[in-house]
Amino acid sequence: MSSEISLTVYNPITNHEVIIQLIEGKASHEDTALGYISKPQLLVIPPGIYKTPKIPITYASNGIGAQLLKDALNGELDVDSYALMKVWVGWFEMDILYESSGVDTKIRL
């Protein structure tokens, strides 16, 4: 796992930019939190596929999540990801939810 993540975002609106106001997310293994992301900065997403700047990850430093990361060191761990994005299209605001599960992630120092 890295200490930063870059997200790939798709804007399907061909004639308008989309503005992401906030990205908040969590990575977990079997419902145990491993780390969090939070990016309270405006990102202007042009039409098409866009890769965000790197977003820092805050890892669990103690408790069960930290122990899971230590136990998986130099191995792999199935990680589930959940994120909420606050999105603006013109004057219209919406929350977009993202979820993925069972992603094999390498745990390295």
Biopython code that builds the backbone (N, CA, C, O; Angstrom):
import numpy as np
from Bio.PDB.StructureBuilder import StructureBuilder

atoms = [
    (1, "MET", "N", (0.842, -1.177, 0.000)),
    (1, "MET", "CA", (0.000, 0.000, 0.000)),
    (1, "MET", "C", (0.886, 1.239, 0.000)),
    (1, "MET", "O", (1.991, 1.228, 0.542)),
    (2, "SER", "N", (0.400, 2.275, -0.597)),
    (2, "SER", "CA", (1.136, 3.527, -0.670)),
    (2, "SER", "C", (0.594, 4.501, 0.365)),
    (2, "SER", "O", (-0.476, 4.281, 0.934)),
    (3, "SER", "N", (1.330, 5.570, 0.605)),
    (3, "SER", "CA", (0.835, 6.590, 1.521)),
    (3, "SER", "C", (0.027, 7.651, 0.774)),
    (3, "SER", "O", (-0.464, 8.604, 1.379)),
    (4, "GLU", "N", (-0.107, 7.480, -0.543)),
    (4, "GLU", "CA", (-0.908, 8.377, -1.366)),
    (4, "GLU", "C", (-1.660, 7.561, -2.406)),
    (4, "GLU", "O", (-1.240, 6.467, -2.783)),
    (5, "ILE", "N", (-2.780, 8.114, -2.861)),
    (5, "ILE", "CA", (-3.569, 7.446, -3.883)),
    (5, "ILE", "C", (-4.012, 8.484, -4.905)),
    (5, "ILE", "O", (-4.264, 9.639, -4.560)),
    (6, "SER", "N", (-4.105, 8.071, -6.148)),
    (6, "SER", "CA", (-4.624, 8.912, -7.207)),
    (6, "SER", "C", (-5.866, 8.208, -7.746)),
    (6, "SER", "O", (-5.812, 7.019, -8.061)),
    (7, "LEU", "N", (-6.975, 8.922, -7.854)),
    (7, "LEU", "CA", (-8.218, 8.327, -8.315)),
    (7, "LEU", "C", (-8.458, 8.661, -9.784)),
    (7, "LEU", "O", (-8.150, 9.765, -10.233)),
    (8, "THR", "N", (-8.999, 7.721, -10.518)),
    (8, "THR", "CA", (-9.392, 7.960, -11.897)),
    (8, "THR", "C", (-10.879, 8.266, -11.908)),
    (8, "THR", "O", (-11.696, 7.464, -11.455)),
    (9, "VAL", "N", (-11.222, 9.444, -12.432)),
    (9, "VAL", "CA", (-12.595, 9.928, -12.432)),
    (9, "VAL", "C", (-13.046, 10.107, -13.872)),
    (9, "VAL", "O", (-12.276, 10.562, -14.717)),
    (10, "TYR", "N", (-14.298, 9.749, -14.151)),
    (10, "TYR", "CA", (-14.848, 9.906, -15.496)),
    (10, "TYR", "C", (-15.962, 10.938, -15.483)),
    (10, "TYR", "O", (-16.924, 10.805, -14.727)),
    (11, "ASN", "N", (-15.839, 11.966, -16.314)),
    (11, "ASN", "CA", (-16.874, 12.979, -16.497)),
    (11, "ASN", "C", (-17.577, 12.692, -17.821)),
    (11, "ASN", "O", (-16.998, 12.922, -18.883)),
    (12, "PRO", "N", (-18.822, 12.192, -17.778)),
    (12, "PRO", "CA", (-19.519, 11.836, -19.016)),
    (12, "PRO", "C", (-20.158, 13.025, -19.737)),
    (12, "PRO", "O", (-20.692, 12.860, -20.834)),
    (13, "ILE", "N", (-20.113, 14.213, -19.143)),
    (13, "ILE", "CA", (-20.742, 15.391, -19.746)),
    (13, "ILE", "C", (-19.753, 16.004, -20.733)),
    (13, "ILE", "O", (-18.731, 16.558, -20.329)),
    (14, "THR", "N", (-20.055, 15.905, -22.018)),
    (14, "THR", "CA", (-19.092, 16.288, -23.047)),
    (14, "THR", "C", (-18.870, 17.783, -23.188)),
    (14, "THR", "O", (-17.840, 18.202, -23.715)),
    (15, "ASN", "N", (-19.821, 18.603, -22.725)),
    (15, "ASN", "CA", (-19.677, 20.045, -22.934)),
    (15, "ASN", "C", (-19.586, 20.842, -21.631)),
    (15, "ASN", "O", (-19.830, 22.048, -21.621)),
    (16, "HIS", "N", (-19.233, 20.164, -20.526)),
    (16, "HIS", "CA", (-19.202, 20.893, -19.252)),
    (16, "HIS", "C", (-18.215, 20.248, -18.285)),
    (16, "HIS", "O", (-18.103, 19.024, -18.210)),
    (17, "GLU", "N", (-17.500, 21.101, -17.546)),
    (17, "GLU", "CA", (-16.621, 20.598, -16.494)),
    (17, "GLU", "C", (-17.440, 20.216, -15.271)),
    (17, "GLU", "O", (-18.521, 20.757, -15.044)),
    (18, "VAL", "N", (-16.920, 19.283, -14.487)),
    (18, "VAL", "CA", (-17.520, 18.881, -13.220)),
    (18, "VAL", "C", (-16.545, 19.295, -12.130)),
    (18, "VAL", "O", (-15.332, 19.151, -12.287)),
    (19, "ILE", "N", (-17.071, 19.808, -11.029)),
    (19, "ILE", "CA", (-16.216, 20.226, -9.924)),
    (19, "ILE", "C", (-16.425, 19.287, -8.744)),
    (19, "ILE", "O", (-17.546, 19.117, -8.265)),
    (20, "ILE", "N", (-15.339, 18.680, -8.282)),
    (20, "ILE", "CA", (-15.389, 17.854, -7.083)),
    (20, "ILE", "C", (-14.926, 18.732, -5.930)),
    (20, "ILE", "O", (-13.806, 19.243, -5.935)),
    (21, "GLN", "N", (-15.798, 18.900, -4.944)),
    (21, "GLN", "CA", (-15.514, 19.774, -3.819)),
    (21, "GLN", "C", (-14.844, 19.019, -2.670)),
    (21, "GLN", "O", (-14.057, 19.596, -1.920)),
    (22, "LEU", "N", (-15.157, 17.733, -2.537)),
    (22, "LEU", "CA", (-14.658, 16.967, -1.407)),
    (22, "LEU", "C", (-14.622, 15.490, -1.766)),
    (22, "LEU", "O", (-15.564, 14.972, -2.366)),
    (23, "ILE", "N", (-13.547, 14.812, -1.405)),
    (23, "ILE", "CA", (-13.461, 13.355, -1.530)),
    (23, "ILE", "C", (-13.127, 12.824, -0.144)),
    (23, "ILE", "O", (-12.111, 13.199, 0.441)),
    (24, "GLU", "N", (-13.972, 11.961, 0.376)),
    (24, "GLU", "CA", (-13.700, 11.302, 1.647)),
    (24, "GLU", "C", (-13.893, 9.808, 1.437)),
    (24, "GLU", "O", (-14.855, 9.386, 0.794)),
    (25, "GLY", "N", (-12.982, 9.008, 1.979)),
    (25, "GLY", "CA", (-13.091, 7.577, 1.776)),
    (25, "GLY", "C", (-12.444, 6.767, 2.869)),
    (25, "GLY", "O", (-11.748, 7.286, 3.742)),
    (26, "LYS", "N", (-12.699, 5.460, 2.790)),
    (26, "LYS", "CA", (-12.174, 4.532, 3.792)),
    (26, "LYS", "C", (-11.789, 3.234, 3.095)),
    (26, "LYS", "O", (-12.496, 2.762, 2.205)),
    (27, "ALA", "N", (-10.666, 2.665, 3.506)),
    (27, "ALA", "CA", (-10.255, 1.331, 3.075)),
    (27, "ALA", "C", (-10.394, 0.408, 4.279)),
    (27, "ALA", "O", (-10.009, 0.766, 5.392)),
    (28, "SER", "N", (-10.944, -0.779, 4.052)),
    (28, "SER", "CA", (-11.139, -1.708, 5.167)),
    (28, "SER", "C", (-10.908, -3.142, 4.716)),
    (28, "SER", "O", (-10.870, -3.439, 3.522)),
    (29, "HIS", "N", (-10.758, -4.014, 5.689)),
    (29, "HIS", "CA", (-10.638, -5.454, 5.469)),
    (29, "HIS", "C", (-11.609, -6.123, 6.430)),
    (29, "HIS", "O", (-11.471, -6.004, 7.648)),
    (30, "GLU", "N", (-12.598, -6.830, 5.873)),
    (30, "GLU", "CA", (-13.624, -7.492, 6.685)),
    (30, "GLU", "C", (-14.199, -6.538, 7.733)),
    (30, "GLU", "O", (-14.258, -6.868, 8.917)),
    (31, "ASP", "N", (-14.618, -5.360, 7.291)),
    (31, "ASP", "CA", (-15.256, -4.318, 8.114)),
    (31, "ASP", "C", (-14.340, -3.670, 9.154)),
    (31, "ASP", "O", (-14.821, -2.942, 10.022)),
    (32, "THR", "N", (-13.031, -3.923, 9.083)),
    (32, "THR", "CA", (-12.082, -3.266, 9.985)),
    (32, "THR", "C", (-11.352, -2.180, 9.199)),
    (32, "THR", "O", (-10.735, -2.465, 8.172)),
    (33, "ALA", "N", (-11.421, -0.931, 9.678)),
    (33, "ALA", "CA", (-10.798, 0.205, 8.992)),
    (33, "ALA", "C", (-9.282, 0.067, 8.962)),
    (33, "ALA", "O", (-8.648, -0.216, 9.979)),
    (34, "LEU", "N", (-8.704, 0.275, 7.756)),
    (34, "LEU", "CA", (-7.252, 0.255, 7.583)),
    (34, "LEU", "C", (-6.694, 1.661, 7.376)),
    (34, "LEU", "O", (-5.589, 1.968, 7.823)),
    (35, "GLY", "N", (-7.461, 2.510, 6.700)),
    (35, "GLY", "CA", (-6.986, 3.859, 6.412)),
    (35, "GLY", "C", (-8.091, 4.727, 5.850)),
    (35, "GLY", "O", (-9.159, 4.241, 5.476)),
    (36, "TYR", "N", (-7.811, 6.039, 5.797)),
    (36, "TYR", "CA", (-8.799, 7.028, 5.363)),
    (36, "TYR", "C", (-8.168, 8.023, 4.399)),
    (36, "TYR", "O", (-6.962, 8.266, 4.442)),
    (37, "ILE", "N", (-8.999, 8.597, 3.526)),
    (37, "ILE", "CA", (-8.569, 9.716, 2.693)),
    (37, "ILE", "C", (-9.571, 10.849, 2.874)),
    (37, "ILE", "O", (-10.756, 10.618, 3.112)),
    (38, "SER", "N", (-9.080, 12.060, 2.758)),
    (38, "SER", "CA", (-9.942, 13.232, 2.797)),
    (38, "SER", "C", (-9.257, 14.332, 1.994)),
    (38, "SER", "O", (-8.115, 14.695, 2.276)),
    (39, "LYS", "N", (-9.954, 14.859, 0.999)),
    (39, "LYS", "CA", (-9.383, 15.895, 0.124)),
    (39, "LYS", "C", (-10.394, 17.025, 0.001)),
    (39, "LYS", "O", (-11.198, 17.025, -0.932)),
    (40, "PRO", "N", (-10.374, 18.007, 0.936)),
    (40, "PRO", "CA", (-11.331, 19.108, 0.883)),
    (40, "PRO", "C", (-10.875, 20.251, -0.026)),
    (40, "PRO", "O", (-10.859, 21.410, 0.386)),
    (41, "GLN", "N", (-10.508, 19.917, -1.256)),
    (41, "GLN", "CA", (-9.990, 20.908, -2.186)),
    (41, "GLN", "C", (-10.764, 20.790, -3.487)),
    (41, "GLN", "O", (-11.136, 19.686, -3.884)),
    (42, "LEU", "N", (-11.010, 21.896, -4.152)),
    (42, "LEU", "CA", (-11.738, 21.870, -5.413)),
    (42, "LEU", "C", (-10.887, 21.247, -6.514)),
    (42, "LEU", "O", (-9.735, 21.629, -6.716)),
    (43, "LEU", "N", (-11.466, 20.293, -7.213)),
    (43, "LEU", "CA", (-10.827, 19.682, -8.364)),
    (43, "LEU", "C", (-11.750, 19.897, -9.556)),
    (43, "LEU", "O", (-12.920, 19.517, -9.505)),
    (44, "VAL", "N", (-11.246, 20.498, -10.622)),
    (44, "VAL", "CA", (-12.033, 20.730, -11.827)),
    (44, "VAL", "C", (-11.751, 19.576, -12.784)),
    (44, "VAL", "O", (-10.617, 19.377, -13.219)),
    (45, "ILE", "N", (-12.808, 18.815, -13.109)),
    (45, "ILE", "CA", (-12.676, 17.618, -13.933)),
    (45, "ILE", "C", (-13.187, 17.923, -15.338)),
    (45, "ILE", "O", (-14.383, 18.151, -15.514)),
    (46, "PRO", "N", (-12.313, 17.931, -16.337)),
    (46, "PRO", "CA", (-12.755, 18.185, -17.708)),
    (46, "PRO", "C", (-13.521, 16.970, -18.252)),
    (46, "PRO", "O", (-13.481, 15.896, -17.652)),
    (47, "PRO", "N", (-14.214, 17.133, -19.378)),
    (47, "PRO", "CA", (-14.904, 15.978, -19.968)),
    (47, "PRO", "C", (-13.921, 14.835, -20.242)),
    (47, "PRO", "O", (-12.774, 15.068, -20.622)),
    (48, "GLY", "N", (-14.385, 13.607, -20.044)),
    (48, "GLY", "CA", (-13.557, 12.429, -20.284)),
    (48, "GLY", "C", (-12.958, 11.872, -19.004)),
    (48, "GLY", "O", (-13.464, 12.105, -17.906)),
    (49, "ILE", "N", (-11.872, 11.131, -19.168)),
    (49, "ILE", "CA", (-11.206, 10.478, -18.037)),
    (49, "ILE", "C", (-10.124, 11.403, -17.491)),
    (49, "ILE", "O", (-9.360, 12.004, -18.246)),
    (50, "TYR", "N", (-10.074, 11.506, -16.171)),
    (50, "TYR", "CA", (-9.144, 12.417, -15.492)),
    (50, "TYR", "C", (-8.547, 11.705, -14.288)),
    (50, "TYR", "O", (-9.256, 11.011, -13.560)),
    (51, "LYS", "N", (-7.265, 11.870, -14.079)),
    (51, "LYS", "CA", (-6.601, 11.308, -12.907)),
    (51, "LYS", "C", (-6.331, 12.436, -11.919)),
    (51, "LYS", "O", (-5.710, 13.442, -12.264)),
    (52, "THR", "N", (-6.806, 12.259, -10.679)),
    (52, "THR", "CA", (-6.654, 13.304, -9.666)),
    (52, "THR", "C", (-5.203, 13.418, -9.220)),
    (52, "THR", "O", (-4.418, 12.484, -9.379)),
    (53, "PRO", "N", (-4.853, 14.583, -8.654)),
    (53, "PRO", "CA", (-3.548, 14.667, -7.986)),
    (53, "PRO", "C", (-3.521, 13.652, -6.836)),
    (53, "PRO", "O", (-4.569, 13.168, -6.408)),
    (54, "LYS", "N", (-2.337, 13.337, -6.346)),
    (54, "LYS", "CA", (-2.218, 12.360, -5.261)),
    (54, "LYS", "C", (-2.879, 12.877, -3.989)),
    (54, "LYS", "O", (-2.736, 14.043, -3.622)),
    (55, "ILE", "N", (-3.605, 11.982, -3.329)),
    (55, "ILE", "CA", (-4.322, 12.296, -2.104)),
    (55, "ILE", "C", (-3.672, 11.503, -0.978)),
    (55, "ILE", "O", (-3.518, 10.287, -1.099)),
    (56, "PRO", "N", (-3.287, 12.160, 0.115)),
    (56, "PRO", "CA", (-2.645, 11.439, 1.220)),
    (56, "PRO", "C", (-3.603, 10.458, 1.909)),
    (56, "PRO", "O", (-4.793, 10.736, 2.055)),
    (57, "ILE", "N", (-3.069, 9.323, 2.322)),
    (57, "ILE", "CA", (-3.821, 8.311, 3.065)),
    (57, "ILE", "C", (-3.347, 8.345, 4.511)),
    (57, "ILE", "O", (-2.147, 8.365, 4.786)),
    (58, "THR", "N", (-4.293, 8.351, 5.417)),
    (58, "THR", "CA", (-3.974, 8.254, 6.847)),
    (58, "THR", "C", (-4.271, 6.830, 7.278)),
    (58, "THR", "O", (-5.428, 6.407, 7.275)),
    (59, "TYR", "N", (-3.232, 6.083, 7.650)),
    (59, "TYR", "CA", (-3.396, 4.686, 8.042)),
    (59, "TYR", "C", (-3.703, 4.547, 9.515)),
    (59, "TYR", "O", (-3.342, 5.400, 10.325)),
    (60, "ALA", "N", (-4.371, 3.463, 9.849)),
    (60, "ALA", "CA", (-4.619, 3.129, 11.255)),
    (60, "ALA", "C", (-3.264, 2.923, 11.926)),
    (60, "ALA", "O", (-2.463, 2.108, 11.467)),
    (61, "SER", "N", (-3.004, 3.649, 13.000)),
    (61, "SER", "CA", (-1.700, 3.537, 13.662)),
    (61, "SER", "C", (-1.746, 2.665, 14.910)),
    (61, "SER", "O", (-0.710, 2.337, 15.488)),
    (62, "ASN", "N", (-2.963, 2.291, 15.322)),
    (62, "ASN", "CA", (-3.085, 1.373, 16.459)),
    (62, "ASN", "C", (-4.414, 0.624, 16.330)),
    (62, "ASN", "O", (-5.227, 0.930, 15.458)),
    (63, "GLY", "N", (-4.618, -0.328, 17.182)),
    (63, "GLY", "CA", (-5.853, -1.100, 17.154)),
    (63, "GLY", "C", (-5.815, -2.250, 16.154)),
    (63, "GLY", "O", (-4.753, -2.635, 15.665)),
    (64, "ILE", "N", (-6.993, -2.789, 15.860)),
    (64, "ILE", "CA", (-7.099, -3.977, 15.005)),
    (64, "ILE", "C", (-6.631, -3.691, 13.583)),
    (64, "ILE", "O", (-5.959, -4.527, 12.978)),
    (65, "GLY", "N", (-6.979, -2.508, 13.032)),
    (65, "GLY", "CA", (-6.557, -2.161, 11.669)),
    (65, "GLY", "C", (-5.051, -2.132, 11.529)),
    (65, "GLY", "O", (-4.509, -2.649, 10.552)),
    (66, "ALA", "N", (-4.364, -1.530, 12.497)),
    (66, "ALA", "CA", (-2.898, -1.477, 12.468)),
    (66, "ALA", "C", (-2.311, -2.876, 12.566)),
    (66, "ALA", "O", (-1.328, -3.186, 11.892)),
    (67, "GLN", "N", (-2.906, -3.727, 13.403)),
    (67, "GLN", "CA", (-2.415, -5.102, 13.546)),
    (67, "GLN", "C", (-2.605, -5.887, 12.246)),
    (67, "GLN", "O", (-1.733, -6.671, 11.871)),
    (68, "LEU", "N", (-3.725, -5.690, 11.559)),
    (68, "LEU", "CA", (-3.952, -6.350, 10.270)),
    (68, "LEU", "C", (-2.892, -5.949, 9.256)),
    (68, "LEU", "O", (-2.378, -6.796, 8.525)),
    (69, "LEU", "N", (-2.561, -4.656, 9.207)),
    (69, "LEU", "CA", (-1.524, -4.185, 8.285)),
    (69, "LEU", "C", (-0.168, -4.790, 8.632)),
    (69, "LEU", "O", (0.565, -5.202, 7.732)),
    (70, "LYS", "N", (0.184, -4.851, 9.922)),
    (70, "LYS", "CA", (1.456, -5.443, 10.345)),
    (70, "LYS", "C", (1.512, -6.928, 10.000)),
    (70, "LYS", "O", (2.538, -7.419, 9.529)),
    (71, "ASP", "N", (0.408, -7.647, 10.233)),
    (71, "ASP", "CA", (0.370, -9.083, 9.952)),
    (71, "ASP", "C", (0.495, -9.368, 8.457)),
    (71, "ASP", "O", (1.015, -10.414, 8.067)),
    (72, "ALA", "N", (0.021, -8.443, 7.617)),
    (72, "ALA", "CA", (0.057, -8.645, 6.168)),
    (72, "ALA", "C", (1.319, -8.084, 5.518)),
    (72, "ALA", "O", (1.469, -8.159, 4.299)),
    (73, "LEU", "N", (2.226, -7.525, 6.314)),
    (73, "LEU", "CA", (3.445, -6.918, 5.778)),
    (73, "LEU", "C", (4.190, -7.900, 4.891)),
    (73, "LEU", "O", (4.380, -9.060, 5.255)),
    (74, "ASN", "N", (4.608, -7.427, 3.726)),
    (74, "ASN", "CA", (5.289, -8.222, 2.694)),
    (74, "ASN", "C", (4.388, -9.310, 2.121)),
    (74, "ASN", "O", (4.877, -10.313, 1.601)),
    (75, "GLY", "N", (3.104, -9.121, 2.212)),
    (75, "GLY", "CA", (2.131, -10.042, 1.630)),
    (75, "GLY", "C", (1.013, -9.261, 0.976)),
    (75, "GLY", "O", (1.206, -8.123, 0.548)),
    (76, "GLU", "N", (-0.161, -9.874, 0.897)),
    (76, "GLU", "CA", (-1.317, -9.232, 0.293)),
    (76, "GLU", "C", (-2.493, -9.260, 1.241)),
    (76, "GLU", "O", (-2.549, -10.077, 2.160)),
    (77, "LEU", "N", (-3.435, -8.356, 1.009)),
    (77, "LEU", "CA", (-4.619, -8.243, 1.833)),
    (77, "LEU", "C", (-5.778, -7.834, 0.932)),
    (77, "LEU", "O", (-5.626, -6.936, 0.104)),
    (78, "ASP", "N", (-6.939, -8.483, 1.081)),
    (78, "ASP", "CA", (-8.134, -8.068, 0.346)),
    (78, "ASP", "C", (-8.663, -6.793, 0.978)),
    (78, "ASP", "O", (-8.948, -6.756, 2.175)),
    (79, "VAL", "N", (-8.794, -5.745, 0.167)),
    (79, "VAL", "CA", (-9.215, -4.448, 0.675)),
    (79, "VAL", "C", (-10.518, -4.024, 0.005)),
    (79, "VAL", "O", (-10.675, -4.143, -1.210)),
    (80, "ASP", "N", (-11.447, -3.529, 0.816)),
    (80, "ASP", "CA", (-12.688, -2.946, 0.330)),
    (80, "ASP", "C", (-12.547, -1.437, 0.433)),
    (80, "ASP", "O", (-11.995, -0.927, 1.408)),
    (81, "SER", "N", (-13.051, -0.713, -0.580)),
    (81, "SER", "CA", (-12.935, 0.748, -0.590)),
    (81, "SER", "C", (-14.314, 1.378, -0.728)),
    (81, "SER", "O", (-15.170, 0.897, -1.470)),
    (82, "TYR", "N", (-14.500, 2.461, 0.005)),
    (82, "TYR", "CA", (-15.740, 3.228, -0.037)),
    (82, "TYR", "C", (-15.361, 4.703, -0.088)),
    (82, "TYR", "O", (-14.465, 5.140, 0.635)),
    (83, "ALA", "N", (-16.034, 5.467, -0.934)),
    (83, "ALA", "CA", (-15.742, 6.898, -1.009)),
    (83, "ALA", "C", (-17.017, 7.685, -1.287)),
    (83, "ALA", "O", (-17.960, 7.185, -1.900)),
    (84, "LEU", "N", (-17.018, 8.911, -0.826)),
    (84, "LEU", "CA", (-18.090, 9.863, -1.073)),
    (84, "LEU", "C", (-17.464, 11.082, -1.717)),
    (84, "LEU", "O", (-16.488, 11.631, -1.206)),
    (85, "MET", "N", (-18.031, 11.514, -2.854)),
    (85, "MET", "CA", (-17.548, 12.710, -3.540)),
    (85, "MET", "C", (-18.686, 13.724, -3.606)),
    (85, "MET", "O", (-19.790, 13.392, -4.037)),
    (86, "LYS", "N", (-18.422, 14.950, -3.182)),
    (86, "LYS", "CA", (-19.372, 16.057, -3.355)),
    (86, "LYS", "C", (-19.065, 16.682, -4.707)),
    (86, "LYS", "O", (-17.965, 17.192, -4.924)),
    (87, "VAL", "N", (-20.036, 16.644, -5.620)),
    (87, "VAL", "CA", (-19.823, 17.047, -7.008)),
    (87, "VAL", "C", (-20.768, 18.195, -7.374)),
    (87, "VAL", "O", (-21.936, 18.203, -6.986)),
    (88, "TRP", "N", (-20.240, 19.163, -8.127)),
    (88, "TRP", "CA", (-21.029, 20.269, -8.656)),
    (88, "TRP", "C", (-20.997, 20.218, -10.179)),
    (88, "TRP", "O", (-19.934, 20.074, -10.782)),
    (89, "VAL", "N", (-22.168, 20.337, -10.792)),
    (89, "VAL", "CA", (-22.288, 20.506, -12.237)),
    (89, "VAL", "C", (-23.090, 21.791, -12.416)),
    (89, "VAL", "O", (-24.310, 21.793, -12.252)),
    (90, "GLY", "N", (-22.408, 22.878, -12.751)),
    (90, "GLY", "CA", (-23.074, 24.181, -12.778)),
    (90, "GLY", "C", (-23.545, 24.527, -11.373)),
    (90, "GLY", "O", (-22.733, 24.580, -10.449)),
    (91, "TRP", "N", (-24.854, 24.768, -11.193)),
    (91, "TRP", "CA", (-25.430, 25.082, -9.886)),
    (91, "TRP", "C", (-25.991, 23.856, -9.192)),
    (91, "TRP", "O", (-26.523, 23.966, -8.087)),
    (92, "PHE", "N", (-25.886, 22.694, -9.812)),
    (92, "PHE", "CA", (-26.459, 21.465, -9.274)),
    (92, "PHE", "C", (-25.415, 20.712, -8.462)),
    (92, "PHE", "O", (-24.330, 20.419, -8.965)),
    (93, "GLU", "N", (-25.737, 20.392, -7.196)),
    (93, "GLU", "CA", (-24.821, 19.664, -6.324)),
    (93, "GLU", "C", (-25.356, 18.259, -6.063)),
    (93, "GLU", "O", (-26.560, 18.069, -5.892)),
    (94, "MET", "N", (-24.458, 17.278, -6.034)),
    (94, "MET", "CA", (-24.866, 15.910, -5.711)),
    (94, "MET", "C", (-23.725, 15.178, -5.018)),
    (94, "MET", "O", (-22.560, 15.558, -5.133)),
    (95, "ASP", "N", (-24.083, 14.126, -4.302)),
    (95, "ASP", "CA", (-23.102, 13.237, -3.685)),
    (95, "ASP", "C", (-23.032, 11.973, -4.521)),
    (95, "ASP", "O", (-24.062, 11.388, -4.857)),
    (96, "ILE", "N", (-21.837, 11.554, -4.853)),
    (96, "ILE", "CA", (-21.634, 10.319, -5.605)),
    (96, "ILE", "C", (-20.921, 9.338, -4.690)),
    (96, "ILE", "O", (-19.889, 9.660, -4.101)),
    (97, "LEU", "N", (-21.475, 8.142, -4.576)),
    (97, "LEU", "CA", (-20.884, 7.100, -3.743)),
    (97, "LEU", "C", (-20.085, 6.137, -4.620)),
    (97, "LEU", "O", (-20.490, 5.817, -5.738)),
    (98, "TYR", "N", (-18.948, 5.684, -4.100)),
    (98, "TYR", "CA", (-18.096, 4.721, -4.797)),
    (98, "TYR", "C", (-17.842, 3.552, -3.860)),
    (98, "TYR", "O", (-17.623, 3.737, -2.663)),
    (99, "GLU", "N", (-17.873, 2.346, -4.415)),
    (99, "GLU", "CA", (-17.596, 1.157, -3.604)),
    (99, "GLU", "C", (-16.893, 0.116, -4.467)),
    (99, "GLU", "O", (-17.289, -0.130, -5.606)),
    (100, "SER", "N", (-15.855, -0.487, -3.919)),
    (100, "SER", "CA", (-15.207, -1.639, -4.553)),
    (100, "SER", "C", (-14.862, -2.636, -3.454)),
    (100, "SER", "O", (-14.650, -2.253, -2.304)),
    (101, "SER", "N", (-14.808, -3.903, -3.809)),
    (101, "SER", "CA", (-14.526, -4.900, -2.769)),
    (101, "SER", "C", (-13.595, -5.980, -3.288)),
    (101, "SER", "O", (-13.543, -6.274, -4.482)),
    (102, "GLY", "N", (-12.855, -6.562, -2.341)),
    (102, "GLY", "CA", (-11.987, -7.692, -2.634)),
    (102, "GLY", "C", (-10.800, -7.389, -3.514)),
    (102, "GLY", "O", (-10.364, -8.266, -4.260)),
    (103, "VAL", "N", (-10.255, -6.181, -3.462)),
    (103, "VAL", "CA", (-9.093, -5.826, -4.269)),
    (103, "VAL", "C", (-7.835, -6.315, -3.552)),
    (103, "VAL", "O", (-7.563, -5.901, -2.425)),
    (104, "ASP", "N", (-7.067, -7.194, -4.200)),
    (104, "ASP", "CA", (-5.807, -7.668, -3.619)),
    (104, "ASP", "C", (-4.805, -6.523, -3.598)),
    (104, "ASP", "O", (-4.467, -5.974, -4.647)),
    (105, "THR", "N", (-4.332, -6.163, -2.419)),
    (105, "THR", "CA", (-3.405, -5.052, -2.256)),
    (105, "THR", "C", (-2.134, -5.558, -1.607)),
    (105, "THR", "O", (-2.173, -6.263, -0.599)),
    (106, "LYS", "N", (-0.996, -5.187, -2.200)),
    (106, "LYS", "CA", (0.296, -5.581, -1.636)),
    (106, "LYS", "C", (0.642, -4.665, -0.475)),
    (106, "LYS", "O", (0.510, -3.445, -0.570)),
    (107, "ILE", "N", (1.089, -5.268, 0.630)),
    (107, "ILE", "CA", (1.456, -4.505, 1.824)),
    (107, "ILE", "C", (2.978, -4.532, 1.941)),
    (107, "ILE", "O", (3.572, -5.577, 2.208)),
    (108, "ARG", "N", (3.598, -3.377, 1.738)),
    (108, "ARG", "CA", (5.056, -3.253, 1.797)),
    (108, "ARG", "C", (5.432, -2.058, 2.638)),
    (108, "ARG", "O", (4.619, -1.153, 2.826)),
    (109, "LEU", "N", (6.647, -2.038, 3.147)),
    (109, "LEU", "CA", (7.162, -0.855, 3.864)),
    (109, "LEU", "C", (7.598, 0.181, 2.878)),
    (109, "LEU", "O", (8.062, 1.251, 3.272)),
]
sb = StructureBuilder()
sb.init_structure("model")
sb.init_model(0)
sb.init_chain("A")
sb.init_seg("    ")
for serial, (resi, resn, name, xyz) in enumerate(atoms, 1):
    if name == "N":
        sb.init_residue(resn, " ", resi, " ")
    sb.init_atom(name, np.array(xyz, "f"), 0.0, 1.0, " ", f" {name:<3s}", serial, name[0])
structure = sb.get_structure()
